Amino acid sequence: MTAAKCSSPVRAFQLEVCVETVADARAAHAGGADRLEVCSALDLGGLTPSVGLVEQIQRLVPLPLWIMIRPRGGDFVYTADELDVMIRDLGVFLPLQPAGFVLGVLNSDGTINRQACQRLQEACDGKPLVFHRAFDWTPNPSAALKTLIDLGFRRILTSGGEPTALAGQKTIARLQARAAGRIEILPCGRLRAEHLADVIQTTGCNQIHGSFSEPLCEPTLLRFQGYPQRFHVSQDLVAAARSELDRLATLLSCPS
């Protein structure tokens, strides 16, 4: 199977969209996303997706894919068996040549599990890594930032330890300043177009992440039978975020 050629333009502000279906990926691409994070079970915070899903998105959507490697919901303290599962998953996905992987492991005290992260990094065969929102559980973000820089992670996904990026934007700004270009900081957490001016200008970050989702209209019978509400990526919400990021790029590049 031949993967779709990545053809997204290079923009001043990058827009990453989290997807869990092919329909999500299509909507994100049509709305103007620059790259995708592919996962399953977003209601659990995102878990490892199926190989079939990744292959189908690669076939149909010409965007770089970052694949979530997370074996279960709940905390980020993994057993030896769970780490072995993560390593095997990396080995399965590597032949598909994704842009990179999204993962994270903590110790029981919330600090970064350096040894486990090094094992996973070695299994990635040089592919870049994103440390996911496990970062927001760390008791000392500055120390965690230094550890991830030392380990060579490409970027950190964070809401600044708050439920939303808007609420955590001052912490994100401090992380961005301390990173000093040594690692990318990717703000996330219930972002919409109307939040982006505040978050971009406060944090100094040049990229944002979101699911840009809305409830999926389903047959009344399914709702009546008690099936959980499903969500899907909204092309309109992605397009609104894209438009706002492009507006900000023009605004911030023009001399006052």
N, C-alpha and C positions, 0 to 999 in steps of 0.2 A: 504494500500500500504506500502510495506517495503522499507525503504531507503537503498541505496547502502552503504555498509560498507566502512568507510574511511580508506584507507590503504597507504596513502602517507608517505614516509620515513621522518624522522626528519633530516633536512639538516642544515648546518651552515648558509646559506643564503636562506631565504624563498622567493618564487616567487608567487605573487598573480596576477591573471589575471582577468580582468573585462569582463564579457560575457553578451550577451543579447539574445542568442538562444541556443538550444540544440546542434547544430552543433559547435557553439563557445566553449561550455563546453567540448565537445568531443575532439576538437582540442587542447584546453588548457591542458587537462589531458594527451593526447598522447605526447604533447611537453614537459611535465615535470613540470607542475604547482603544487604548494603545496596546494593552496586553491583558491576559486573563489569568486569574488564579482558579484552577480547576479542583473541585473537591466534591464530596458527597455530604449529606446530613448537615446542612447549614444550621438546622435547628439545634444541633449539638455543638455548634461552633466550627464545623467543618472537619470531615474525616477523609481518609484516603479514597479517591475515586476508583471506579473500575477501569480496567485496561480498555475495554470496549468503548467507554465514554470518551476517554482521551483520544483514542484512535479516530473515532468518528468526528470529534471536534477538529482534530488536525486535518482531516480530510475535507472538511466543509468550511472552516473558518480560518482566514489567513492572518492570524495573530499569534504572537509568542505566548506559549503556555507555561505557567509555573504550577507545578503539581504539589498538592498538599500530601504530606506523609504523616499521618496521625492515626494510630491503630484503633483508638477507642475514644469515647467521650470522657468527660470528667477531668481529673487533674493531669498534670504533665510529668508525673513521677512514674517512670516505667520500669517494669521488671526486666530481667535479662531476656526472658522469652519475648516480651513485647519489643525490645530493641532488636532482637533477631528478626522479628516479623518486619520491622521497619527497614532493616537492611535488605531483606529479601524483596520487599516492595521496590526499593530503589533499583535493585538489579533487574527487576521486571520492566521498569519504566525507562531505564537508561537507553535501550536500543531504539526507543521512539524519539530520542534526541529532543527532549523538551528544553525550554530556555533555562530552567532551573527547578529547584525544589523548595518547598516551604515546610519547615519543621522546627521543633524545639523540645528540649528536655531540661527538666529542673531537678534539683536535689530536694529532699524532703523539707529543707529549711527555706525553699524558694529561690535559692541561688542557682545560677546556670550550672548544669552538670557538664563540666568541661570534657571529662573523659568520654561520656556518651556522645556528645556532639562531635568530638574528634573521630570516633568510630564511624558515625554517620557520614561525616565529611569524607573520610577515606573511601567509603562505599560509593560516593557520588562521582568518582572518576573525573574530578575537576569541574563538574557543573557547579555554578554559583548557588548559594543558599540564602534563603530569607528566614530569619527567626520570627516566628509568628507571635500571636498575642499572649503566649505564655510569658513574654517579657513583662506584661503588665501585672504579673503576680510576684515579680521579684521585689524583695524588701528594699534594695538599694539600686535604683535604676542607673546611677552613675557607674557603680562597680560592674553591673551587668553589661553596660555599654562597653566598658573597657575590655571585658572578657570576650565579647563578641567581635570587637575589633581585632583583638589578639588572635582569635580563632580564624579570622578571615571571612566572616559572613559578609554578603553583599549589602543586605539591608535589614532593617528592623521594622516590623509591623506593630504599631502601637496607637492606643488612644490616650496615652499619657496617664495610664492607670485609672482612668475615669470611664463611666459607661459610654460616653461619646467623645469624639475628637474635639468638638466644640468646648466641652467642659474641661478637657485635658490639654488645651492648646498651649497654655503657658509652660507646662511641663515638657511638651513636645518641642517648644521653642528652645528650652534649656538643653535638651538632648541634641537638637540640631546644632546648636552652638558648640557644644562639647565634642560632637562628632568631627567637626572641622574638616569635612570632606573625606574622612577616613572610612565612613560607612554611611549608607543612605538611610534616612529616616522617612518612613512611609505612614502618614497619618491615616487613621481609619476610625470607624465607629459612628454609624448612623448618619453619614454625611449626605447632604442634599445640595443642590446648586446654590440655594440661598445661604449656606454656611461657608462656602468656599472662599469668599473674599476675606472674611475674618481669619479663617484657618491659615490660608496661604500667607497673608500679610503678617500675621502674628508669629507664625512658626518659621518663616523663611524657607519652607520646604518647596520642592518643585514637582511634587507628585502627590496623588491622593488615591485611596482605595475605598471601594464600597460595593455593596450588593445591588443598590438602587432597585430594590424589589418592591413589589406591591402584591396584595392578595390575588390569587388566581381564581377566576370565576369557575365554579364547578357545578355539576348537576345538583339540584336540590336534594335528590335522593341520597347522594353521598354525604352531604352536610347533615341531613336528618339522621343518618345511620351513625353519626359520631366520628367520622373520619377527621383527623386533624386538618386544620386549615393549611393549604399549600400556598407558597409564594413563588413568584417568578420575576426575573429581571425585566424591568420596564425600559423599552427602547426610548420612550419619551423622557424618563428620568435621567437616563445616561446621556441623551442628547442635550438636555438642559445643563447638566454638569459640564459636558464638553464645551458648550457655548460659553458658559461662564468662565471656564479656564482659559479659553481663547481670548475672551474679553479682557481678563486680568493680564494676560501676556502682553496684549497690545497696550493696555493702560500703564503697566509697570515699565514697559520698554521706552515709553515716550517721555522726554524731558518735561518737567513741570514749567 
